[in-house]
Amino acid sequence: MLGNRGVKVVVAFVGIVLWLLPQEVLGEEVEINNRLSYISKIVGAIEGSIIKIEGDVRFIKRKTEKTIAEAHLSEKRLDNLEEKIKSVENLLNVIAVEVAKINDSMKNVKKDLEGLVRGSCRNSILCKRKK
């Protein structure tokens, strides 16, 4: 009987161990699942942040490209305006030279008219030589 009792105790002990062991394993599994759930929430939040950051980067990139394009257009406009200003300055210089020539011609005409108004000399060429 002692042998039966020993076998029964061993079987009971093994049964209790086998019954309790899965409970601990199941408890650890639940704890692991909880941790994995928490980690997956963190990963999800990180992924959401990364998606938002990528969207912000794309927005900034588009804005930068647009600003660069506008800057190039502005630069071209400034170059065109500078060319137009230079051409206007050149035209003004030409006009100034022509005005100076006209002033010289007017001075000569004025001298000729002064000689004619005096009336002392009928030949203007001879009058100029006398002076």
C-alpha beads as a LAMMPS data file, in Angstrom:
LAMMPS data file: protein, C-alpha beads

131 atoms
130 bonds

1 atom types
1 bond types

-500.0 500.0 xlo xhi
-500.0 500.0 ylo yhi
-500.0 500.0 zlo zhi

Masses

1 110.0

Atoms # bond

1 1 1 0.000 0.000 0.000
2 1 1 2.766 2.315 0.681
3 1 1 3.834 1.868 -2.874
4 1 1 0.380 2.780 -4.082
5 1 1 0.246 5.725 -1.791
6 1 1 3.666 6.922 -3.006
7 1 1 2.567 6.540 -6.586
8 1 1 -0.620 8.402 -5.788
9 1 1 1.360 11.190 -4.094
10 1 1 3.773 11.379 -7.019
11 1 1 0.911 11.391 -9.512
12 1 1 -0.933 14.003 -7.442
13 1 1 2.231 16.091 -7.169
14 1 1 2.893 15.849 -10.916
15 1 1 -0.773 16.708 -11.589
16 1 1 -0.618 19.753 -9.321
17 1 1 2.662 20.863 -10.918
18 1 1 1.228 20.385 -14.383
19 1 1 -1.949 22.190 -13.353
20 1 1 -0.109 25.107 -11.738
21 1 1 2.607 25.351 -14.374
22 1 1 0.256 26.278 -17.203
23 1 1 -1.357 28.908 -14.956
24 1 1 2.027 30.561 -14.469
25 1 1 2.797 30.201 -18.148
26 1 1 -0.602 31.620 -18.996
27 1 1 -0.037 34.478 -16.557
28 1 1 3.311 35.233 -18.149
29 1 1 1.701 35.040 -21.575
30 1 1 -0.946 37.577 -20.522
31 1 1 1.786 39.835 -19.122
32 1 1 3.774 39.467 -22.347
33 1 1 0.646 40.264 -24.376
34 1 1 0.048 43.358 -22.245
35 1 1 3.627 44.493 -22.790
36 1 1 3.388 43.771 -26.513
37 1 1 0.140 45.731 -26.652
38 1 1 1.815 48.661 -24.891
39 1 1 4.812 48.411 -27.226
40 1 1 2.522 48.248 -30.274
41 1 1 0.746 51.399 -29.055
42 1 1 4.093 53.162 -28.729
43 1 1 5.151 51.954 -32.173
44 1 1 1.828 53.151 -33.589
45 1 1 2.331 56.586 -32.027
46 1 1 5.869 56.727 -33.422
47 1 1 4.642 55.713 -36.881
48 1 1 1.947 58.396 -36.713
49 1 1 4.572 60.974 -35.764
50 1 1 6.827 59.812 -38.586
51 1 1 3.966 60.115 -41.090
52 1 1 3.212 63.617 -39.817
53 1 1 6.878 64.599 -40.024
54 1 1 7.126 63.193 -43.565
55 1 1 4.063 65.235 -44.535
56 1 1 5.603 68.351 -43.004
57 1 1 8.858 67.690 -44.857
58 1 1 6.987 67.299 -48.172
59 1 1 5.092 70.541 -47.486
60 1 1 8.308 72.407 -46.688
61 1 1 9.982 70.926 -49.771
62 1 1 7.131 72.081 -52.044
63 1 1 7.146 75.521 -50.411
64 1 1 10.912 75.770 -50.847
65 1 1 10.739 74.722 -54.501
66 1 1 8.005 77.295 -55.098
67 1 1 10.036 80.010 -53.348
68 1 1 13.144 79.095 -55.349
69 1 1 11.145 79.243 -58.587
70 1 1 9.742 82.649 -57.597
71 1 1 13.245 83.825 -56.712
72 1 1 14.492 82.748 -60.149
73 1 1 11.615 84.623 -61.776
74 1 1 12.357 87.672 -59.642
75 1 1 16.015 87.425 -60.574
76 1 1 15.109 87.275 -64.277
77 1 1 12.781 90.243 -63.854
78 1 1 15.529 92.206 -62.107
79 1 1 17.962 91.335 -64.895
80 1 1 15.431 92.513 -67.490
81 1 1 14.801 95.708 -65.550
82 1 1 18.533 96.364 -65.290
83 1 1 18.884 95.899 -69.047
84 1 1 15.988 98.286 -69.664
85 1 1 17.488 100.840 -67.263
86 1 1 20.838 100.610 -69.059
87 1 1 19.170 101.089 -72.451
88 1 1 17.230 104.110 -71.132
89 1 1 20.468 105.538 -69.691
90 1 1 22.163 105.059 -73.062
91 1 1 19.270 106.814 -74.792
92 1 1 19.484 109.677 -72.283
93 1 1 23.219 109.969 -72.958
94 1 1 22.541 110.107 -76.696
95 1 1 19.880 112.756 -76.114
96 1 1 22.279 114.741 -73.906
97 1 1 24.922 114.669 -76.659
98 1 1 22.353 115.786 -79.243
99 1 1 21.143 118.571 -76.944
100 1 1 24.759 119.720 -76.493
101 1 1 25.199 119.776 -80.283
102 1 1 21.957 121.750 -80.655
103 1 1 23.132 124.199 -77.973
104 1 1 26.384 124.730 -79.878
105 1 1 24.427 125.222 -83.087
106 1 1 22.095 127.656 -81.310
107 1 1 25.089 129.650 -80.028
108 1 1 26.445 129.856 -83.568
109 1 1 23.044 130.904 -84.903
110 1 1 22.750 133.483 -82.120
111 1 1 26.136 134.953 -83.031
112 1 1 25.120 135.050 -86.679
113 1 1 21.847 136.758 -85.783
114 1 1 23.626 139.316 -83.606
115 1 1 25.823 140.199 -86.554
116 1 1 22.817 140.534 -88.830
117 1 1 20.888 142.621 -86.324
118 1 1 23.715 145.131 -86.061
119 1 1 23.362 145.662 -89.777
120 1 1 26.871 146.917 -90.258
121 1 1 27.910 144.018 -92.380
122 1 1 25.799 142.569 -95.143
123 1 1 27.997 139.559 -95.741
124 1 1 27.938 137.350 -92.639
125 1 1 31.061 135.452 -93.635
126 1 1 33.014 138.700 -93.954
127 1 1 31.566 139.934 -90.676
128 1 1 32.820 136.894 -88.865
129 1 1 36.288 137.480 -90.260
130 1 1 36.344 141.050 -88.998
131 1 1 35.531 140.033 -85.458

Bonds

1 1 1 2
2 1 2 3
3 1 3 4
4 1 4 5
5 1 5 6
6 1 6 7
7 1 7 8
8 1 8 9
9 1 9 10
10 1 10 11
11 1 11 12
12 1 12 13
13 1 13 14
14 1 14 15
15 1 15 16
16 1 16 17
17 1 17 18
18 1 18 19
19 1 19 20
20 1 20 21
21 1 21 22
22 1 22 23
23 1 23 24
24 1 24 25
25 1 25 26
26 1 26 27
27 1 27 28
28 1 28 29
29 1 29 30
30 1 30 31
31 1 31 32
32 1 32 33
33 1 33 34
34 1 34 35
35 1 35 36
36 1 36 37
37 1 37 38
38 1 38 39
39 1 39 40
40 1 40 41
41 1 41 42
42 1 42 43
43 1 43 44
44 1 44 45
45 1 45 46
46 1 46 47
47 1 47 48
48 1 48 49
49 1 49 50
50 1 50 51
51 1 51 52
52 1 52 53
53 1 53 54
54 1 54 55
55 1 55 56
56 1 56 57
57 1 57 58
58 1 58 59
59 1 59 60
60 1 60 61
61 1 61 62
62 1 62 63
63 1 63 64
64 1 64 65
65 1 65 66
66 1 66 67
67 1 67 68
68 1 68 69
69 1 69 70
70 1 70 71
71 1 71 72
72 1 72 73
73 1 73 74
74 1 74 75
75 1 75 76
76 1 76 77
77 1 77 78
78 1 78 79
79 1 79 80
80 1 80 81
81 1 81 82
82 1 82 83
83 1 83 84
84 1 84 85
85 1 85 86
86 1 86 87
87 1 87 88
88 1 88 89
89 1 89 90
90 1 90 91
91 1 91 92
92 1 92 93
93 1 93 94
94 1 94 95
95 1 95 96
96 1 96 97
97 1 97 98
98 1 98 99
99 1 99 100
100 1 100 101
101 1 101 102
102 1 102 103
103 1 103 104
104 1 104 105
105 1 105 106
106 1 106 107
107 1 107 108
108 1 108 109
109 1 109 110
110 1 110 111
111 1 111 112
112 1 112 113
113 1 113 114
114 1 114 115
115 1 115 116
116 1 116 117
117 1 117 118
118 1 118 119
119 1 119 120
120 1 120 121
121 1 121 122
122 1 122 123
123 1 123 124
124 1 124 125
125 1 125 126
126 1 126 127
127 1 127 128
128 1 128 129
129 1 129 130
130 1 130 131
